[in-house]
Amino acid sequence: MIAVLGDIHGNLWALEAVLAELDRRGPRQVIVAGDLAFGGPRPAECVALIQRRGYPTIRGNTDEWLRTAPPHVHDAVSWTSAQLNDEHRRFLAGLPLQWRVSQSPGDLVVVHATPWSIGEVVAPDAPLAVVERVFVEAKAAAVAYGHIHIAYVRDLGEHLLVNAGSVGLPADGDPRASFVELEVRHGKGVATLQRISYDLGAALAAARASENPEADRWARRLAAASSAP
């Protein structure tokens, strides 16, 4: 069994709860689908914890922002970057854009958003032409991704498209941390979404007590489990 998690967004409480559950379940591999630090109150601790675990990790769009911040989040990115040390920043800057697991009946590829973009959106109800492009460009039977913070599984028969949801900032109406387990059963890829409760109040309180310019918006989104501003 392989576990994929991502979109931690500086939420150490959610990350610790997910890692404790993974330790209990014992997957043979854990892959992190990006967006480790930006937004929440504990960016450095989240990056350091993933580093210590040594999991294969790919770069998300907000990890990329730490090098080239869009104007609308410049102040919040600056705050996040100031919490990190040089080692953290080098680690994030050096992350690959995808991770491939070779397996039968077909490879699994993990990306942050799409195989061709670090920030383009593929919605759960994306047109079939878009979904087909995902598999063509990934050259894989299964693709797992993050970015949209909405956990779902789309089984297309020969192909499996999975969003792992978000560990630290879900946007699908369920505030619990999310990750996905993938395995092969009877020659076919199967995905199982998992939701983990954690101390949401502690994460919200820490955000509101921080000097992060993103704190109020992040806390509202976390409490509502919504991407709305």
TAVENFEN-V813694 format. One line per field, one symbol per residue. phi: phi as a letter, one per 30 degrees, with the letter a starting at -180 (. if undefined). Layout:
# TAVENFEN-V813694
phi=???
This chain:
# TAVENFEN-V813694
phi=.ccbbahdhicddddddddddddddiddabbccjidcdjddbddddddddeddidebcdcddddedcbddedbeddddddddddcdddddeddcddcabccdaccldcccbdbbdcadbdccdeceeedddddeddddhbdbbcbbidibdabbccidbbcbcdibdcadbcicdddbabcbacbhibdbbbdbbbdaddddddddddddcdddeddddddddchbddd
